[in-house]
Amino acid sequence: MPDQEKIKAALLDPAKDYAHRFADVVAYLERSGWKRRIKGSHHIFTRPGIPFLLNLQPEKNGKAKGYQIRQVRQVIERLKS
């Protein structure tokens, strides 16, 4: 599994929105302090003190959905985490 900084750099690159493995994104978020709960195929991430959540779903090929990666990038940029 790639290290935390490599995943973050890839998440911040808009050209790679459709190339992220779902498991890598989940691991990055959990190591960054986000708590995950699962309801069906939805993986919902919350973080104490943050007034919004992230809702991710894996695609059938094991990749993360591109529009959800854009949302993750917006949160990372907003929080500077």
HELIX and SHEET records of a PDB file:
HELIX    1   1 GLN A    4  LEU A   11  1                                   8    
HELIX    2   2 PRO A   14  LYS A   16  5                                   3    
HELIX    3   3 PHE A   22  ARG A   31  1                                  10    
HELIX    4   4 GLY A   66  LEU A   79  1                                  14    
SHEET    1   A 3 LYS A  35  LYS A  39  0                                        
SHEET    2   A 3 HIS A  42  THR A  46 -1                                        
SHEET    3   A 3 LEU A  54  LEU A  56 -1                                        
END                                                                             
